[in-house]
């Protein structure tokens, strides 16, 4: 099964206490959220933090689609509750489109 990798970015509010709270939530992500992520075709996910900038790397299978994941999330009350909770910590990147949180980065180099 062929996988594809994506890198997405998002900022957190620049408040050390909020950043620590965000990190604590991610030490115990709700099981329903993990199930939703895996059920969408995301096979691996890592989130890195530097200052208040988050970088998420996901590996997805051929069944994954960003549009379908967004539709699944919109229809899932638990995911909506998690997203509302996380929204208090997050702020969009300056160049994000209206309503966009995580922004997909462009790959400019891959080791041959």
N, C-alpha and C positions, 0 to 999 in steps of 0.2 A: 504494500500500500504506500503510495507516494505522498509525502507530506510537503507542505509549503510553510515557510517561516515569515512572520511579520513582526515589525517593531513599531510600537505605538507609544506616544508620549502625552503627558499631562502634568500640570503643575498642581501642587498643594498650596493651600494658604501658607504664607510665610510666617508661621507661628510655631515655635518649637513644641509647645504643649499639644497643639492640634496634630502635629506631625507624629508625636509619640503615641497619641491616641489612635491615629490611623494605623500605625504599625501594630499596635496591640490588637485591633480588630482583625488584621490580616494574619495574626498568629492563631486565630480561631475562626476562620471563615465558616459561615453556616454551611452545613452539609447540603442543603437544598441549592445553594449557590454553586458549590463544587459540582453537584449533579447536573445543574443547568449548563455549566461551562463544558463539561465532558460530553453531555448530550448533544451539544451543538456541532461537534466535530473538532473541537479543540483538544488536542492530545497532550500538549504540554504547555505550561504557562509559568513564566517567572516575571516578577516585578522588582526592579532595582530603584534605589533612591539615592540621589545626590543633591544635597541642599534641600530644595523643595521641588525638584524635578523628578518625576517618575518615568521610568522606561519599562514598558511591558513587552516581553518577547513571547510570542505564541507560535506553536507549531500546530498546523491544522491538517486534517485529512481531506480527501477530495470531495467529501460531502459538505464541507464548511462553506458558508457564505455569510458575509457581513450583514447583508440585507435580511437573510433568514434569521440570523442570531438576534438582530434588532427586533424583528417581529415576535420571536419567541419570548424575548425579555419583556416586551410591551404587554404580552398576554399573561405573564406570570406575576401574580401579586407579591410573592416572596421576593422575586428579583427586584420588583419596583420598590419594595420596602427597603431592601439593601441599598439600592441606588440612591434613594432619598436620604438614607443615613450617611452614605459616603459623600453626598453632595456638599455637606457642611464642611468637609475637609478640602474639597477639590475646587480648582478654578481653571477655566479654560485658558489654553495658550493664546497669546495675543493675536495670532493669525488663524485661530479656529473659526469655522463657520458658525453661524447662530445655531445653538442647540447641540453643537458638537463638543464632546468631552475628549475622549482619547483620539489623537490625531495620528494617522498612519505616516510613518517616516519613509522617505525614498531611499532605497538601497543604492549607494553610489559606488560600492566596491564589494566584491566577493572573492575570496581567495580561490585562485584557479586550481 
